[in-house]
Amino acid sequence: MPRVSPDPLTRLYCWRVDRRPGSRAWGRNSRVIRLALTCLACCCLWASSGCAPLELPARLPSQTVFSQSNLLIHSDFALLPGHRLLDQLPARKSELATALGLELAAEPIAVYLFADEATFARYARQNLPGFAGRRALFVKTDTRLMVLAHWQDQLGEDLRHELTHAYLHATLPWLPLWLDEGLAEYFELAPQAKSLHARHVYHLAQEFKAGRWQPGLERLENFQDPSQFQETQYAESWLWVDFLLSTTPERLQLFQNYAAELRNSSSPQPELSTRMGSSRAAWELAILDHLKELATELQGSREEPASADRLGLPAGHSAAEPSNVAGR
């Protein structure tokens, strides 16, 4: 930044001032000088911070809007307690508990809703700089579980996604990244979507057709860092969860047995793929069949215009389901 000559400020300070108490000149001119000093201090602070604008500290919303069970929602704007968005949230906890076959923990979860993106972004930038730029956040500390989001058209999806993370981390001492994200993607959908994630179906079908993706749970289990998760990993995580929860009772039982093991242990458990044993290849063929069925279901819908055949998905493999996997 170019240096500025002090002459204008020097002239400002060179007013003749009568400093005697009660002098009208002192009262009038001292206010001018105090204003000049304040401006000078602000300029110096602005320059020392690399010419970045000063930013007031952001605070969490403090108005309590909604409280039910272990869910406490705060906002910094007027939001009626009976809003349909809020009424839908507790139901997802029950649905998650049913899917896992577990009773979820009652640890309090605080949800903070900001009125606009700018206020939310300022708070994230000041307090969670590594996660700035996102629409919503789940934050876990040693003593608290928090979900932060701002008001926008996709708020319902964001809250369902982040609250799924919160419910899982309140209940399971440890869980693999793919399962954490797969369940969050599964339960983020609006109730009328019935867990059918059109965007993920379309993405995986296109990636398979282009030869860039094949299903592989063992590969997915190797991801430990959330920053390495890209769209394909989110989509495949969702697909495995949907495959396990919604196809056969044997797969659902295998999934719930695995969730129970995670619930009862504080250390990482053997991965789910190890429970498939030598039948792993058959499972991967079966999940491709499942993907094709989902694409066929979406055929002709406005969300997903491309048909399963046009997306290049393979014909059905009719792979036999191993009968000895569910108990492992």
C-alpha positions as a LaTeX table, in Angstrom:
\begin{tabular}{lrrr}
\hline
Residue & $x$ (\AA) & $y$ (\AA) & $z$ (\AA) \\
\hline
Met1 & 0.00 & 0.00 & 0.00 \\
Pro2 & 1.50 & 3.46 & $-0.92$ \\
Arg3 & 2.49 & 5.66 & 1.97 \\
Val4 & 0.21 & 8.63 & 2.64 \\
Ser5 & 1.59 & 12.05 & 3.51 \\
Pro6 & 0.70 & 13.14 & 7.03 \\
Asp7 & 0.10 & 16.72 & 5.95 \\
Pro8 & $-3.72$ & 16.61 & 6.02 \\
Leu9 & $-3.75$ & 15.10 & 9.50 \\
Thr10 & $-1.06$ & 17.54 & 10.62 \\
Arg11 & $-3.20$ & 20.46 & 9.51 \\
Leu12 & $-6.18$ & 18.94 & 11.33 \\
Tyr13 & $-4.25$ & 18.77 & 14.60 \\
Cys14 & $-2.93$ & 22.36 & 14.29 \\
Trp15 & $-6.11$ & 24.10 & 15.32 \\
Arg16 & $-5.59$ & 26.75 & 18.03 \\
Val17 & $-7.31$ & 25.35 & 21.09 \\
Asp18 & $-8.06$ & 27.07 & 24.36 \\
Arg19 & $-7.69$ & 24.22 & 26.86 \\
Arg20 & $-9.03$ & 26.10 & 29.85 \\
Pro21 & $-11.95$ & 24.38 & 31.59 \\
Gly22 & $-15.27$ & 25.85 & 30.52 \\
Ser23 & $-13.91$ & 27.16 & 27.27 \\
Arg24 & $-16.42$ & 26.74 & 24.41 \\
Ala25 & $-13.55$ & 26.45 & 21.94 \\
Trp26 & $-12.12$ & 23.48 & 23.87 \\
Gly27 & $-15.45$ & 21.68 & 23.92 \\
Arg28 & $-16.09$ & 22.23 & 20.24 \\
Asn29 & $-12.61$ & 21.57 & 18.89 \\
Ser30 & $-11.85$ & 18.65 & 21.22 \\
Arg31 & $-14.73$ & 16.73 & 19.70 \\
Val32 & $-13.19$ & 17.20 & 16.28 \\
Ile33 & $-9.81$ & 16.06 & 17.53 \\
Arg34 & $-11.26$ & 13.00 & 19.27 \\
Leu35 & $-13.03$ & 12.07 & 16.03 \\
Ala36 & $-9.79$ & 12.49 & 14.11 \\
Leu37 & $-7.89$ & 10.29 & 16.56 \\
Thr38 & $-10.57$ & 7.60 & 16.31 \\
Cys39 & $-10.39$ & 7.65 & 12.53 \\
Leu40 & $-6.59$ & 7.46 & 12.68 \\
Ala41 & $-6.70$ & 4.45 & 15.00 \\
Cys42 & $-9.15$ & 2.66 & 12.70 \\
Cys43 & $-6.95$ & 3.39 & 9.69 \\
Cys44 & $-3.88$ & 2.02 & 11.46 \\
Leu45 & $-5.72$ & $-1.15$ & 12.49 \\
Trp46 & $-7.07$ & $-1.59$ & 8.95 \\
Ala47 & $-3.59$ & $-1.19$ & 7.47 \\
Ser48 & $-1.96$ & $-3.55$ & 9.96 \\
Ser49 & $-4.45$ & $-6.30$ & 9.07 \\
Gly50 & $-3.33$ & $-6.36$ & 5.44 \\
Cys51 & $-6.00$ & $-3.89$ & 4.30 \\
Ala52 & $-8.77$ & $-6.32$ & 5.31 \\
Pro53 & $-12.03$ & $-4.68$ & 6.40 \\
Leu54 & $-12.86$ & $-4.79$ & 10.07 \\
Glu55 & $-15.42$ & $-7.48$ & 10.96 \\
Leu56 & $-17.58$ & $-7.54$ & 14.05 \\
Pro57 & $-17.61$ & $-10.80$ & 16.04 \\
Ala58 & $-20.45$ & $-13.10$ & 15.01 \\
Arg59 & $-22.60$ & $-14.77$ & 17.64 \\
Leu60 & $-24.74$ & $-17.86$ & 17.66 \\
Pro61 & $-28.51$ & $-17.31$ & 17.40 \\
Ser62 & $-30.03$ & $-17.22$ & 20.87 \\
Gln63 & $-33.81$ & $-17.21$ & 20.38 \\
Thr64 & $-35.32$ & $-20.59$ & 21.28 \\
Val65 & $-37.88$ & $-21.62$ & 18.67 \\
Phe66 & $-38.53$ & $-25.32$ & 19.16 \\
Ser67 & $-37.78$ & $-27.96$ & 21.76 \\
Gln68 & $-38.75$ & $-31.61$ & 21.58 \\
Ser69 & $-37.02$ & $-34.63$ & 23.05 \\
Asn70 & $-33.27$ & $-33.95$ & 22.73 \\
Leu71 & $-33.62$ & $-31.42$ & 19.89 \\
Leu72 & $-33.32$ & $-27.70$ & 20.70 \\
Ile73 & $-33.55$ & $-25.20$ & 17.83 \\
His74 & $-32.39$ & $-21.57$ & 18.09 \\
Ser75 & $-32.69$ & $-18.82$ & 15.50 \\
Asp76 & $-31.90$ & $-15.14$ & 15.08 \\
Phe77 & $-35.14$ & $-14.46$ & 13.20 \\
Ala78 & $-38.86$ & $-15.04$ & 13.75 \\
Leu79 & $-39.83$ & $-18.64$ & 13.03 \\
Leu80 & $-43.12$ & $-20.08$ & 14.21 \\
Pro81 & $-42.79$ & $-23.22$ & 16.39 \\
Gly82 & $-45.36$ & $-25.04$ & 14.23 \\
His83 & $-43.48$ & $-24.55$ & 10.97 \\
Arg84 & $-43.72$ & $-27.73$ & 8.86 \\
Leu85 & $-39.93$ & $-27.85$ & 8.47 \\
Leu86 & $-39.49$ & $-28.18$ & 12.22 \\
Asp87 & $-42.33$ & $-30.66$ & 12.63 \\
Gln88 & $-40.64$ & $-33.11$ & 10.23 \\
Leu89 & $-37.30$ & $-33.26$ & 12.04 \\
Pro90 & $-38.12$ & $-35.47$ & 15.07 \\
Ala91 & $-39.67$ & $-38.10$ & 12.78 \\
Arg92 & $-36.32$ & $-38.69$ & 11.10 \\
Lys93 & $-34.81$ & $-39.73$ & 14.43 \\
Ser94 & $-37.40$ & $-42.50$ & 14.74 \\
Glu95 & $-36.78$ & $-43.61$ & 11.16 \\
Leu96 & $-33.03$ & $-43.77$ & 11.75 \\
Ala97 & $-33.52$ & $-45.79$ & 14.94 \\
Thr98 & $-35.70$ & $-48.26$ & 13.03 \\
Ala99 & $-33.14$ & $-48.60$ & 10.25 \\
Leu100 & $-30.30$ & $-49.25$ & 12.68 \\
Gly101 & $-32.36$ & $-51.47$ & 14.95 \\
Leu102 & $-31.05$ & $-49.43$ & 17.88 \\
Glu103 & $-32.38$ & $-47.03$ & 20.48 \\
Leu104 & $-30.70$ & $-43.69$ & 19.81 \\
Ala105 & $-29.01$ & $-41.75$ & 22.59 \\
Ala106 & $-30.84$ & $-38.84$ & 24.22 \\
Glu107 & $-27.86$ & $-36.47$ & 24.26 \\
Pro108 & $-29.03$ & $-32.90$ & 23.59 \\
Ile109 & $-28.46$ & $-31.57$ & 20.07 \\
Ala110 & $-28.49$ & $-27.80$ & 19.53 \\
Val111 & $-29.51$ & $-26.45$ & 16.12 \\
Tyr112 & $-28.61$ & $-22.85$ & 15.27 \\
Leu113 & $-30.41$ & $-21.21$ & 12.34 \\
Phe114 & $-28.98$ & $-17.98$ & 10.93 \\
Ala115 & $-31.23$ & $-15.57$ & 9.07 \\
Asp116 & $-29.01$ & $-15.26$ & 6.02 \\
Glu117 & $-25.92$ & $-16.63$ & 4.35 \\
Ala118 & $-23.73$ & $-13.60$ & 5.13 \\
Thr119 & $-24.21$ & $-13.90$ & 8.91 \\
Phe120 & $-23.68$ & $-17.66$ & 8.83 \\
Ala121 & $-20.56$ & $-17.29$ & 6.67 \\
Arg122 & $-19.11$ & $-14.69$ & 9.02 \\
Tyr123 & $-19.61$ & $-16.97$ & 12.02 \\
Ala124 & $-18.05$ & $-19.93$ & 10.20 \\
Arg125 & $-15.13$ & $-17.82$ & 9.01 \\
Gln126 & $-14.39$ & $-16.58$ & 12.53 \\
Asn127 & $-14.99$ & $-19.78$ & 14.48 \\
Leu128 & $-14.65$ & $-22.68$ & 12.02 \\
Pro129 & $-12.28$ & $-21.39$ & 9.33 \\
Gly130 & $-11.56$ & $-24.82$ & 7.90 \\
Phe131 & $-15.23$ & $-25.27$ & 7.00 \\
Ala132 & $-16.17$ & $-21.85$ & 5.66 \\
Gly133 & $-18.13$ & $-21.81$ & 2.42 \\
Arg134 & $-20.60$ & $-24.60$ & 3.28 \\
Arg135 & $-24.37$ & $-24.32$ & 3.59 \\
Ala136 & $-24.60$ & $-26.25$ & 6.86 \\
Leu137 & $-22.28$ & $-27.81$ & 9.43 \\
Phe138 & $-22.34$ & $-30.51$ & 12.08 \\
Val139 & $-19.96$ & $-29.73$ & 14.96 \\
Lys140 & $-18.94$ & $-32.25$ & 17.61 \\
Thr141 & $-16.92$ & $-31.20$ & 20.66 \\
Asp142 & $-16.09$ & $-33.01$ & 23.87 \\
Thr143 & $-19.26$ & $-31.70$ & 25.47 \\
Arg144 & $-21.66$ & $-30.60$ & 22.72 \\
Leu145 & $-23.34$ & $-31.66$ & 19.48 \\
Met146 & $-24.35$ & $-28.75$ & 17.25 \\
Val147 & $-25.84$ & $-28.22$ & 13.80 \\
Leu148 & $-25.43$ & $-24.83$ & 12.15 \\
Ala149 & $-27.27$ & $-23.68$ & 9.02 \\
His150 & $-28.80$ & $-20.62$ & 7.39 \\
Trp151 & $-32.23$ & $-20.02$ & 5.90 \\
Gln152 & $-32.42$ & $-20.96$ & 2.22 \\
Asp153 & $-34.41$ & $-23.17$ & $-0.15$ \\
Gln154 & $-32.47$ & $-26.36$ & 0.69 \\
Leu155 & $-32.55$ & $-25.91$ & 4.46 \\
Gly156 & $-34.76$ & $-28.95$ & 5.02 \\
Glu157 & $-32.33$ & $-31.24$ & 3.19 \\
Asp158 & $-29.37$ & $-29.71$ & 5.02 \\
Leu159 & $-30.94$ & $-30.13$ & 8.45 \\
Arg160 & $-31.98$ & $-33.73$ & 7.82 \\
His161 & $-28.44$ & $-34.53$ & 6.63 \\
Glu162 & $-26.57$ & $-32.85$ & 9.50 \\
Leu163 & $-28.98$ & $-34.08$ & 12.18 \\
Thr164 & $-28.43$ & $-37.64$ & 10.96 \\
His165 & $-24.71$ & $-37.11$ & 11.66 \\
Ala166 & $-25.59$ & $-35.76$ & 15.10 \\
Tyr167 & $-27.87$ & $-38.68$ & 16.00 \\
Leu168 & $-25.25$ & $-41.19$ & 14.82 \\
His169 & $-22.37$ & $-39.61$ & 16.72 \\
Ala170 & $-24.48$ & $-39.36$ & 19.87 \\
Thr171 & $-25.18$ & $-43.10$ & 19.71 \\
Leu172 & $-22.19$ & $-44.85$ & 18.09 \\
Pro173 & $-18.73$ & $-44.42$ & 19.65 \\
Trp174 & $-17.16$ & $-45.09$ & 16.25 \\
Leu175 & $-18.43$ & $-45.54$ & 12.72 \\
Pro176 & $-16.74$ & $-45.68$ & 9.33 \\
Leu177 & $-16.85$ & $-42.62$ & 7.11 \\
Trp178 & $-18.80$ & $-44.32$ & 4.31 \\
Leu179 & $-21.55$ & $-45.37$ & 6.72 \\
Asp180 & $-21.69$ & $-41.94$ & 8.37 \\
Glu181 & $-22.10$ & $-40.19$ & 5.01 \\
Gly182 & $-24.20$ & $-42.91$ & 3.41 \\
Leu183 & $-26.84$ & $-42.73$ & 6.15 \\
Ala184 & $-26.80$ & $-38.93$ & 6.09 \\
Glu185 & $-27.35$ & $-38.96$ & 2.31 \\
Tyr186 & $-30.12$ & $-41.56$ & 2.71 \\
Phe187 & $-32.05$ & $-39.60$ & 5.34 \\
Glu188 & $-31.51$ & $-36.13$ & 3.90 \\
Leu189 & $-34.27$ & $-36.65$ & 1.34 \\
Ala190 & $-37.77$ & $-35.28$ & 1.83 \\
Pro191 & $-40.25$ & $-37.91$ & 3.05 \\
Gln192 & $-42.03$ & $-38.05$ & $-0.31$ \\
Ala193 & $-38.78$ & $-39.05$ & $-2.07$ \\
Lys194 & $-38.82$ & $-42.41$ & $-0.24$ \\
Ser195 & $-34.98$ & $-42.54$ & $-0.08$ \\
Leu196 & $-34.66$ & $-42.56$ & $-3.90$ \\
His197 & $-31.74$ & $-40.21$ & $-4.52$ \\
Ala198 & $-32.12$ & $-39.39$ & $-8.23$ \\
Arg199 & $-28.91$ & $-37.36$ & $-8.45$ \\
His200 & $-26.81$ & $-40.22$ & $-7.08$ \\
Val201 & $-28.46$ & $-42.81$ & $-9.32$ \\
Tyr202 & $-27.80$ & $-40.72$ & $-12.39$ \\
His203 & $-24.19$ & $-39.97$ & $-11.40$ \\
Leu204 & $-23.24$ & $-43.59$ & $-10.69$ \\
Ala205 & $-24.92$ & $-44.82$ & $-13.87$ \\
Gln206 & $-23.00$ & $-42.30$ & $-15.94$ \\
Glu207 & $-19.72$ & $-43.12$ & $-14.21$ \\
Phe208 & $-20.28$ & $-46.85$ & $-14.79$ \\
Lys209 & $-21.09$ & $-46.28$ & $-18.45$ \\
Ala210 & $-17.89$ & $-44.24$ & $-18.87$ \\
Gly211 & $-15.82$ & $-46.99$ & $-17.22$ \\
Arg212 & $-14.80$ & $-44.75$ & $-14.30$ \\
Trp213 & $-16.63$ & $-46.61$ & $-11.53$ \\
Gln214 & $-17.33$ & $-50.12$ & $-10.31$ \\
Pro215 & $-18.93$ & $-50.88$ & $-6.94$ \\
Gly216 & $-16.46$ & $-51.86$ & $-4.25$ \\
Leu217 & $-17.26$ & $-51.61$ & $-0.55$ \\
Glu218 & $-13.74$ & $-52.55$ & 0.52 \\
Arg219 & $-12.32$ & $-49.64$ & $-1.48$ \\
Leu220 & $-14.90$ & $-47.30$ & 0.02 \\
Glu221 & $-14.02$ & $-48.46$ & 3.54 \\
Asn222 & $-10.42$ & $-47.30$ & 3.05 \\
Phe223 & $-11.46$ & $-43.63$ & 3.04 \\
Gln224 & $-10.77$ & $-42.04$ & 6.41 \\
Asp225 & $-10.49$ & $-38.33$ & 5.56 \\
Pro226 & $-13.76$ & $-36.53$ & 4.73 \\
Ser227 & $-11.86$ & $-34.10$ & 2.50 \\
Gln228 & $-11.10$ & $-37.00$ & 0.14 \\
Phe229 & $-14.79$ & $-37.78$ & $-0.36$ \\
Gln230 & $-16.02$ & $-36.62$ & $-3.76$ \\
Glu231 & $-19.41$ & $-36.95$ & $-5.46$ \\
Thr232 & $-18.77$ & $-40.56$ & $-6.47$ \\
Gln233 & $-17.94$ & $-41.61$ & $-2.89$ \\
Tyr234 & $-21.04$ & $-39.88$ & $-1.49$ \\
Ala235 & $-23.19$ & $-41.52$ & $-4.17$ \\
Glu236 & $-21.77$ & $-45.02$ & $-3.65$ \\
Ser237 & $-22.08$ & $-44.70$ & 0.14 \\
Trp238 & $-25.74$ & $-43.86$ & $-0.30$ \\
Leu239 & $-26.19$ & $-46.76$ & $-2.74$ \\
Trp240 & $-24.76$ & $-49.33$ & $-0.30$ \\
Val241 & $-27.00$ & $-48.04$ & 2.51 \\
Asp242 & $-30.07$ & $-48.14$ & 0.27 \\
Phe243 & $-29.11$ & $-51.63$ & $-0.95$ \\
Leu244 & $-28.74$ & $-52.96$ & 2.59 \\
Leu245 & $-31.84$ & $-51.29$ & 4.03 \\
Ser246 & $-34.39$ & $-51.73$ & 1.29 \\
Thr247 & $-33.80$ & $-54.96$ & $-0.66$ \\
Thr248 & $-33.95$ & $-58.19$ & 1.41 \\
Pro249 & $-34.50$ & $-59.06$ & 5.09 \\
Glu250 & $-31.14$ & $-60.89$ & 5.12 \\
Arg251 & $-29.23$ & $-57.78$ & 4.05 \\
Leu252 & $-31.11$ & $-55.63$ & 6.55 \\
Gln253 & $-30.27$ & $-58.09$ & 9.34 \\
Leu254 & $-26.60$ & $-58.07$ & 8.36 \\
Phe255 & $-26.61$ & $-54.28$ & 8.48 \\
Gln256 & $-28.32$ & $-54.13$ & 11.87 \\
Asn257 & $-25.98$ & $-56.74$ & 13.35 \\
Tyr258 & $-23.05$ & $-54.60$ & 12.22 \\
Ala259 & $-24.64$ & $-51.47$ & 13.74 \\
Ala260 & $-25.10$ & $-53.30$ & 17.05 \\
Glu261 & $-21.41$ & $-54.24$ & 17.08 \\
Leu262 & $-20.47$ & $-50.61$ & 16.47 \\
Arg263 & $-22.78$ & $-49.53$ & 19.30 \\
Asn264 & $-21.17$ & $-51.87$ & 21.81 \\
Ser265 & $-17.53$ & $-51.10$ & 21.05 \\
Ser266 & $-15.42$ & $-47.97$ & 21.46 \\
Ser267 & $-12.74$ & $-49.16$ & 19.04 \\
Pro268 & $-12.93$ & $-49.71$ & 15.25 \\
Gln269 & $-14.62$ & $-52.95$ & 14.33 \\
Pro270 & $-13.80$ & $-55.21$ & 11.36 \\
Glu271 & $-15.29$ & $-53.65$ & 8.26 \\
Leu272 & $-18.61$ & $-54.75$ & 6.86 \\
Ser273 & $-16.98$ & $-56.11$ & 3.70 \\
Thr274 & $-15.19$ & $-58.79$ & 5.75 \\
Arg275 & $-18.58$ & $-60.21$ & 6.70 \\
Met276 & $-19.29$ & $-60.90$ & 3.03 \\
Gly277 & $-16.38$ & $-63.32$ & 2.80 \\
Ser278 & $-15.96$ & $-65.06$ & $-0.55$ \\
Ser279 & $-19.39$ & $-63.81$ & $-1.64$ \\
Arg280 & $-18.17$ & $-60.21$ & $-2.00$ \\
Ala281 & $-18.14$ & $-60.38$ & $-5.81$ \\
Ala282 & $-21.74$ & $-61.63$ & $-5.83$ \\
Trp283 & $-22.78$ & $-58.70$ & $-3.63$ \\
Glu284 & $-21.15$ & $-56.24$ & $-6.03$ \\
Leu285 & $-23.04$ & $-57.77$ & $-8.96$ \\
Ala286 & $-26.25$ & $-57.61$ & $-6.94$ \\
Ile287 & $-25.77$ & $-53.93$ & $-6.16$ \\
Leu288 & $-25.39$ & $-53.20$ & $-9.88$ \\
Asp289 & $-28.71$ & $-54.92$ & $-10.42$ \\
His290 & $-30.15$ & $-52.73$ & $-7.67$ \\
Leu291 & $-28.79$ & $-49.60$ & $-9.36$ \\
Lys292 & $-30.42$ & $-50.62$ & $-12.63$ \\
Glu293 & $-33.75$ & $-51.14$ & $-10.88$ \\
Leu294 & $-33.52$ & $-47.66$ & $-9.37$ \\
Ala295 & $-32.69$ & $-46.13$ & $-12.74$ \\
Thr296 & $-35.66$ & $-47.93$ & $-14.29$ \\
Glu297 & $-37.88$ & $-46.59$ & $-11.51$ \\
Leu298 & $-36.74$ & $-43.06$ & $-12.33$ \\
Gln299 & $-37.25$ & $-43.53$ & $-16.05$ \\
Gly300 & $-39.58$ & $-40.95$ & $-17.47$ \\
Ser301 & $-39.56$ & $-38.78$ & $-14.34$ \\
Arg302 & $-38.81$ & $-35.09$ & $-14.62$ \\
Glu303 & $-35.93$ & $-35.44$ & $-12.17$ \\
Glu304 & $-34.17$ & $-38.13$ & $-14.21$ \\
Pro305 & $-34.98$ & $-38.16$ & $-17.94$ \\
Ala306 & $-32.41$ & $-40.76$ & $-18.99$ \\
Ser307 & $-33.51$ & $-44.39$ & $-18.99$ \\
Ala308 & $-31.57$ & $-47.25$ & $-17.46$ \\
Asp309 & $-30.72$ & $-48.72$ & $-20.86$ \\
Arg310 & $-29.49$ & $-45.40$ & $-22.22$ \\
Leu311 & $-27.26$ & $-45.01$ & $-19.17$ \\
Gly312 & $-25.48$ & $-48.24$ & $-20.08$ \\
Leu313 & $-26.25$ & $-50.24$ & $-16.97$ \\
Pro314 & $-25.68$ & $-53.99$ & $-17.27$ \\
Ala315 & $-28.41$ & $-56.55$ & $-17.65$ \\
Gly316 & $-29.55$ & $-58.39$ & $-14.55$ \\
His317 & $-27.06$ & $-60.91$ & $-13.18$ \\
Ser318 & $-29.49$ & $-62.89$ & $-11.02$ \\
Ala319 & $-26.69$ & $-63.44$ & $-8.53$ \\
Ala320 & $-27.63$ & $-65.87$ & $-5.77$ \\
Glu321 & $-27.73$ & $-64.32$ & $-2.32$ \\
Pro322 & $-25.32$ & $-66.18$ & 0.01 \\
Ser323 & $-27.36$ & $-67.72$ & 2.80 \\
Asn324 & $-24.54$ & $-67.74$ & 5.37 \\
Val325 & $-23.68$ & $-64.02$ & 5.33 \\
Ala326 & $-26.43$ & $-62.60$ & 7.53 \\
Gly327 & $-25.09$ & $-64.16$ & 10.73 \\
Arg328 & $-21.54$ & $-62.92$ & 10.37 \\
\hline
\end{tabular}
